[in-house]
């Protein structure tokens, strides 16, 4: 049985993630996301 991990994680999103699903920003509820400046340009 796997123990539940409640630690926050950092996800780095690339351009293709946002192109495939623009709402992906809101799907990482309790975790942190990082968007490189290149993705925003």
N, C-alpha and C positions, 0 to 999 in steps of 0.2 A: 504494500500500500504506500502511495506517495504522500509525503507530508505536505500540507498546504504552505505555500510560500507567500507571505504578505508583504514582502519588501517591494519598494518602488523600483521600477526599472526605467532606463532611459532608452527610448527608441529613436533612431535617426532615420528620418523619412527622406526618400529620394523623389525625384521628379515623377518617375513612373508610378509611384504609389498614388500621388495626388491626381494624375491624369486618369488612372483606372478608377479611382473612387475619391472624388473631391470631398466627401464627408468623412474621410479617414481620420481627419484631425480630431473628430469628436468620438472616435471609437476606442481611445486609449484612456478611459475614464480616470483611473487612479494612478496612472503612470505618467511620466514626463516624456515630452517629445522634443526633438531638436530638428529644426529646419535650417540647413545650410543656406547662406545668402544666395548661392547659385540657383537653388530651387525657387526662391522667391523672385528672381529676376526674369 
